[in-house]
């Protein structure tokens, strides 16, 4: 069981790269290194503006308005669920998650 035959291109881009990396394993490691370097470089660049968090979520607590669903551990959850249309809102929120 032998390996693959070495490639010896005469010119062009591949010929220039093969002068530096003549063996196949060197070429494959160079390509893996190139892709890894590009990935790490892309992580260093800023990716654009991030969405601002809602004000009540930024403070670490949820507001319990007419349309906001309280936590299931909250004592007000039963009252909220008993109101007209809130059960459907809860089911829609569960479908989206």
Secondary structure, 3 states (H helix, E strand, C coil): CCCCCCCCCCCHHHHHHHHHCCCHHHHHHHHHHHHHHHHHHHHHCCCCCCCCCCHHHHCCCCCCCCCCCCCCCCCCHHHHHHCCCHHHHHHHHHHHC
